[in-house]
Amino acid sequence: MVHSSKGQASWYGPGFFGNRTANGEVFRPGTLTAAHRTLPFGTKVRVTNLWNGRTAVVRINDRGPFHGNRVIDIAHGAAQSLGLTASGVAQVRLEVLQ
């Protein structure tokens, strides 16, 4: 069974580079990682930008987002893949892969 949900995604950028994520990794630019409030660390999630159809598979390694109704915060590399670096946010569908 694939768990799926929809909501708003945002990306976190240069201000966080070099910080430690909630699972202890160093946050680096260009990675395909993300923050989610409840999914276990290491979970792979397919994120689909509902505004342009682009997808990226990210690995959960941090906690958040804690802003408004956002469902996921993605690293810059994933934001580029999804085409949402300019807008900053997008409506997305999340599908848990493992």
Backbone bond lengths (Angstrom), bond angles and torsions (degrees), N, CA, C in turn:
res aa  C-N    CA-C-N  psi(-1)  N-CA   C-N-CA  omega(-1)  CA-C   N-CA-C  phi
1 M - - - 1.463 - - 1.533 109.41 -
2 V 1.290 115.93 133.39 1.461 120.79 178.28 1.525 108.62 -99.05
3 H 1.316 116.42 122.19 1.460 121.08 175.60 1.522 107.80 -81.59
4 S 1.326 115.54 128.95 1.459 120.20 -176.75 1.520 109.41 -131.71
5 S 1.317 115.81 145.15 1.463 120.52 175.15 1.519 108.59 -150.76
6 K 1.323 115.72 163.17 1.465 121.03 178.40 1.506 109.29 -126.04
7 G 1.326 115.40 154.50 1.451 120.56 177.19 1.507 110.35 170.57
8 Q 1.322 114.73 -162.81 1.458 119.87 -176.96 1.529 110.21 -100.60
9 A 1.327 115.03 134.66 1.465 121.35 175.13 1.515 109.34 -109.23
10 S 1.323 115.17 149.98 1.458 121.30 172.66 1.526 106.13 -134.00
11 W 1.323 115.83 171.29 1.465 118.10 177.58 1.510 109.59 -125.98
12 Y 1.328 114.72 150.04 1.451 118.21 178.66 1.508 109.79 -114.08
13 G 1.316 113.98 137.33 1.450 119.44 -164.73 1.511 115.80 -120.17
14 P 1.344 115.54 -142.98 1.462 123.21 -166.73 1.523 115.44 -52.14
15 G 1.315 118.14 -32.14 1.460 119.99 -179.32 1.516 113.81 -63.21
16 F 1.337 116.85 -18.69 1.461 120.75 -176.97 1.526 113.08 -102.35
17 F 1.345 117.81 -10.88 1.461 120.60 -176.99 1.526 110.24 -57.34
18 G 1.329 116.33 132.35 1.455 121.37 179.15 1.512 114.19 90.57
19 N 1.337 117.56 -16.76 1.463 120.13 176.88 1.522 109.32 -72.81
20 R 1.310 116.50 162.57 1.461 120.95 175.08 1.529 109.12 -88.46
21 T 1.329 114.68 137.64 1.463 119.62 174.69 1.523 108.10 -80.90
22 A 1.326 116.70 174.07 1.461 121.04 -176.24 1.531 112.86 -62.25
23 N 1.341 117.82 -24.48 1.466 118.82 178.60 1.526 112.35 -94.36
24 G 1.345 117.60 6.11 1.459 121.50 173.85 1.515 115.57 98.45
25 E 1.341 118.26 -7.47 1.464 120.32 178.29 1.526 110.17 -72.53
26 V 1.333 115.47 155.45 1.465 120.22 172.41 1.519 106.93 -83.33
27 F 1.332 116.64 129.01 1.469 121.19 -179.87 1.527 109.03 -76.27
28 R 1.324 115.60 123.64 1.466 121.26 -179.01 1.522 110.51 -120.08
29 P 1.336 116.61 149.46 1.464 119.49 176.15 1.529 110.15 -67.47
30 G 1.300 115.53 153.64 1.454 120.83 173.62 1.511 115.04 82.12
31 T 1.323 118.21 0.65 1.457 119.79 -177.56 1.523 112.41 -83.77
32 L 1.329 115.49 159.32 1.467 121.90 176.36 1.525 107.56 -103.70
33 T 1.323 113.87 65.72 1.462 120.75 179.64 1.521 108.64 -125.18
34 A 1.340 115.18 169.63 1.459 118.94 -175.52 1.524 111.37 -157.40
35 A 1.318 114.39 162.58 1.458 122.47 174.13 1.520 109.09 -109.43
36 H 1.332 115.52 134.43 1.463 121.92 176.63 1.518 106.91 -137.93
37 R 1.333 117.36 149.01 1.463 120.01 -175.68 1.519 113.45 -68.36
38 T 1.351 118.42 -36.71 1.467 119.70 -169.35 1.527 116.09 -128.32
39 L 1.322 119.76 -22.06 1.463 120.04 -176.90 1.527 110.43 -64.51
40 P 1.338 117.55 142.38 1.469 120.37 -179.63 1.533 111.88 -62.95
41 F 1.332 115.72 147.66 1.462 120.32 175.20 1.523 108.63 -57.66
42 G 1.333 115.76 141.61 1.450 120.77 -179.66 1.517 114.10 92.05
43 T 1.335 117.59 -12.43 1.462 120.95 179.12 1.522 109.51 -64.18
44 K 1.326 116.55 134.67 1.468 121.66 175.67 1.534 107.97 -95.07
45 V 1.324 115.20 132.96 1.455 121.36 -176.68 1.525 109.40 -131.27
46 R 1.329 116.61 128.33 1.470 120.06 172.64 1.522 106.98 -85.96
47 V 1.327 115.52 121.28 1.463 122.11 179.00 1.528 107.25 -106.18
48 T 1.324 116.50 125.06 1.464 121.71 178.08 1.517 108.98 -114.45
49 N 1.334 116.09 123.31 1.457 121.70 175.57 1.526 106.99 -76.10
50 L 1.329 116.80 112.65 1.465 121.00 -175.99 1.524 112.63 -73.46
51 W 1.333 116.96 -10.73 1.462 120.21 178.96 1.521 112.46 -85.70
52 N 1.367 117.69 -25.10 1.465 118.63 -178.36 1.533 113.70 -135.51
53 G 1.332 117.61 -2.56 1.455 121.31 176.84 1.518 115.47 80.85
54 R 1.329 118.48 -1.32 1.468 120.86 -178.66 1.529 110.52 -75.75
55 T 1.343 116.01 147.42 1.459 120.33 -178.08 1.523 111.22 -127.34
56 A 1.328 115.16 158.65 1.467 122.72 173.11 1.519 107.10 -150.26
57 V 1.319 116.41 145.42 1.458 120.96 173.91 1.524 107.14 -101.95
58 V 1.332 115.47 123.18 1.460 121.33 -177.73 1.526 109.84 -117.75
59 R 1.326 114.80 158.66 1.462 121.72 176.69 1.522 107.73 -111.31
60 I 1.331 116.17 130.29 1.465 120.66 -179.68 1.532 109.08 -75.88
61 N 1.349 115.75 122.46 1.465 120.09 177.99 1.530 112.59 -138.54
62 D 1.334 116.32 11.04 1.459 119.37 -177.24 1.523 109.39 -149.71
63 R 1.322 116.52 168.06 1.463 122.48 177.94 1.522 109.91 -108.14
64 G 1.310 116.08 148.00 1.449 123.17 -178.09 1.505 107.73 133.93
65 P 1.276 122.79 -170.03 1.476 125.31 -8.47 1.524 111.10 -75.88
66 F 1.290 115.79 156.57 1.456 120.87 -179.63 1.524 109.76 -119.70
67 H 1.326 115.75 38.35 1.457 121.57 -177.29 1.522 109.17 -129.42
68 G 1.312 116.40 118.71 1.459 120.66 175.30 1.522 112.29 57.36
69 N 1.340 115.33 -137.75 1.471 120.88 -175.69 1.521 111.51 -104.78
70 R 1.317 117.37 24.03 1.465 119.79 -178.54 1.525 110.55 -70.24
71 V 1.344 115.83 143.57 1.459 120.79 -177.19 1.515 113.05 -103.22
72 I 1.345 117.77 -19.87 1.455 120.76 -178.47 1.526 109.07 -156.28
73 D 1.328 115.28 144.32 1.465 122.83 172.21 1.522 106.08 -113.57
74 I 1.312 117.72 123.44 1.459 120.32 -176.86 1.524 110.83 -110.12
75 A 1.331 114.38 151.51 1.464 120.29 178.34 1.531 109.76 -72.28
76 H 1.329 116.00 164.31 1.465 122.11 -174.05 1.529 113.20 -57.52
77 G 1.324 117.81 -39.56 1.464 120.28 -179.98 1.523 111.77 -60.12
78 A 1.319 115.73 -43.31 1.461 120.14 177.99 1.528 111.00 -68.78
79 A 1.329 116.16 -37.23 1.469 119.60 178.41 1.521 110.64 -62.02
80 Q 1.341 117.20 -38.72 1.467 119.92 177.01 1.527 110.55 -64.91
81 S 1.336 116.63 -44.33 1.467 120.35 179.29 1.522 111.85 -59.28
82 L 1.327 115.54 -36.37 1.464 120.72 -177.42 1.524 113.06 -86.83
83 G 1.323 117.19 -9.64 1.459 120.48 -179.90 1.515 113.57 71.71
84 L 1.330 116.68 37.28 1.469 117.07 179.36 1.522 113.62 -122.96
85 T 1.342 116.93 17.83 1.467 117.90 178.67 1.529 111.25 -67.69
86 A 1.321 117.69 -35.74 1.466 119.98 -178.54 1.528 111.62 -72.74
87 S 1.327 116.95 -45.21 1.467 120.62 -177.43 1.523 111.30 -75.57
88 G 1.334 117.20 -28.35 1.456 120.83 -179.85 1.515 113.71 86.00
89 V 1.323 116.38 -33.02 1.462 121.83 178.99 1.528 108.68 -139.50
90 A 1.315 115.60 160.17 1.459 121.08 175.22 1.518 109.41 -159.32
91 Q 1.313 115.98 156.14 1.466 120.32 172.00 1.518 106.87 -79.14
92 V 1.331 116.46 132.17 1.450 121.40 -175.84 1.519 111.52 -135.00
93 R 1.341 114.03 161.18 1.466 121.38 168.45 1.520 106.14 -113.60
94 L 1.324 116.14 134.32 1.463 122.33 177.03 1.519 108.37 -107.94
95 E 1.335 115.97 132.01 1.459 121.31 175.20 1.521 107.94 -126.25
96 V 1.321 116.80 118.51 1.463 121.40 179.42 1.518 108.09 -75.36
97 L 1.341 116.78 123.84 1.462 121.88 -177.46 1.525 112.42 -95.16
98 Q 1.327 117.22 -35.34 1.483 120.90 178.10 1.501 110.35 -158.81
